[in-house]
Amino acid sequence: MSNDMKQAALDYHALPIPGKLSIEISKPAETAKHLALAYSPGVAEPVREIAKDPENAYKYTGKGNLVAVISDGSAILGLGNLGPLASKPVMEGKSLLFKRFAGINSVDLEVNAESPQAFIDTVARIADTFGGINLEDIKAPECFEIERILIEQCDIPIFHDDQHGTAIVTAAGLINALELAQKQIQDAKIVCLGAGAAAIACMKLLVACGAKTENIYMLDRKGVIHTGREDLNQYKAMFANETNKRTLDDAVEGADVFIGLSGPNLLSAEQLKKMAANPVVFACSNPDPEISPALARETRSDVIMATGRSDYPNQVNNVLGFPFIFRGALDVRAKRINEEMKVAAVNALKDLAKQPVPAEVLTAYELEALEFGREYIIPKPTDPRLLGAISAAVAQAAVDSGVARLPYPQHYPLTSIEEVYG
């Protein structure tokens, strides 16, 4: 990042007031009567109703449209374990995106926990305050157990976006890329460089979408994850392949897909040359991908390329998923976000990329035209149709799979944030 950009980022967060969030009042509070209704004595009435039936909290408070973004700061972006307080700008940013893209009120909570169990206990004790919880920037493998236990203990959606948001967007883009390459996901040989939270979640969701585990070669810092290794945790072991391949050089030979969730410049031009015809490369390390798009295209004219960056085509961006997934889950009061809801989000996202692109998207990106193809396999984050398409698919999947407490909303599918409140 240039010095000018660094200063601009600092100024953005500091001026004119520090931070990116504020709290607004949603009811009149101008007169003595207003205050008597808002607080004492009027507030006693909804208190009594909620005491009779906890579900009334959704009727008389903002719980149903409130999501907490919670982190321990142990895996902040690509910066590592810098602690909970240092994660606050990221968590505020996530809350901003919830409000901007899906009309969801959101607060950030940074938990200084001495252990995963302490973090779990803290979150579980405050969960009733919220309609849903977005876990963020928690290191692997602890994040897997933290999410699993909180899902068991809490009766609201718990969603670790670093895992599932990345997986949903990756799966949608990959299925479309394979279609353009005239390949089927069940036949594709997939190399995944990286074995952290996002990588494992991506591979699990790809399997749910039709990929074969035996066709997946996952690599960590020690090389290919294979059945002969004795140093694997239970999450990596799910993708231990019975193979003689040991290095990235070995794994990419004839591979159809490379998915990088690791670090910069780890895929060489020579390795890309070894891949099959029409290779699909998702180089998602940020800000510097595993291979630069320029080098990849210079090396292979038939490559279909995606990155995590906004300045290249086909950005794998979590904002394409999590605001709308939570919108759909909240609107049917889902108990959890299950596999069926994730797959529904994948299908809605991949299908949207094949529809005509609205004029406002073309304007935002200063383009004259954009259509489904090698340079456009995933919708743009500014596409206003994401709200309606994904939230509707997720809500319907929640109803169909039995985790929704409310029926599919009559005002769906949404066409604007203004419709969020019915």
Buried (B, 14 or more C-beta within 10 A) or exposed (E): EEEEEEEEEEEEEEEEEEEBBEEEEEEEEEEEEEEEBEEEEEEEEBEEBBEEEEEBBBEEBEBBBBBBBBBBBBBBBEEEEBBBEBBBBBBBBBBBBBBEBBBBBBBBBBBEBEEBEEBBBBBBEEBEBBBBBBBBBBBBBBBBBBBEBBBEBBEBBBBBBBBBBBBBBBBBBBBBBBBBBEBEBEEBBBBBBBBBBBBBBBBBBBBBBBBBBEBBBBBBEEBBBBEEBEEBEEBBEBBBBEBEBBEBEBBBBEBBBBBBBBBBEBBBEEBBEBBBEBBBBBBBBBEBBBBBBEBBEEBBEEBBBBBBBEEBBBBBBBBBBBBBBBBBBBBBBBBBBBEBBBBBBBBBBBBBBBEEBBEEBBEEEEEEEBEBEBEBBBBBBBBBBBBBBBBBBBBBBBBEBEBBEBEBBEEBBBEEBEBBEE
